[in-house]
Amino acid sequence: MSEPSHPYKTYSEVKLQQQQLLRKNVIDAACILLAEEGPEAVTVRRVAQKLSCSTKIIYSIFGSKDGLANEMYLDGCRLLAETFQQVPSTDNVLADLEALSWAYWQFAQLHSAYYKMMFGGALSDFKPDEQSLEGTTTALSRILETVIHAMEQGELEEHDPLLVVRMFWSALHGVIHLQFAGHFSEVDMAQGVYAFTLKNALAAFKTSSFQS
């Protein structure tokens, strides 16, 4: 008979848990500063002030401001991937692709600080490293898989699937970027343009559009 699990954590487990919590709090604080005060506010000193801790603690975890920015980027990639994972798969691959596109819109609206940092150049002096860029690829893999599935079913014309995803992503991102830059007076207007862009981007690659 196996012994019951211990109702306590070891010192190493507690220390690791505290380290992970501190890491998450630093990233959250940096994103709040980005959202509320803009990219100029995202400095190690300001983040330390917000958390009432020394800059040494933050440097010990992330190494530098770029290290913190990369972690913010990867955290955003994880959130985006989770957003896509919540979209159920159905027998209608084109409907799935449309649902994933709207999930991307929702991510941008709900996590605008992350979105602006990841895809809007909000931190102008930050360039994602190779690991961060791989995080973007992983986050978008669900869309790529859906596009490939649609081509296999004959719903979309045969093209380089990665090229299709990038074109599709560029079109949708363009609307969101213009929205955040203030070029639409209301969110509803931006959403309408997004819906129109999505409809026509899908139509551009549908098999039927090449047979008409």
Secondary structure, 3 states (H helix, E strand, C coil): CCCCCCCCCCHHHHHHHHHHHHHHHHHHHHHHHHHHHCHHHCCHHHHHHHHCCCHHHHHHHHCCHHHHHHHHHHHHHHHHHHHHHCCCCCCCHHHHHHHHHHHHHHHHHHCHHHHHHHHCCCCCCCCCCHHHHHHHHHHCHHHHHHHHHHHHCCCECCCCHHHHHHHHHHHHHHHHHHHHCCCCCCHHHHHHHHHHHHHHHHHHHEHHHHHC
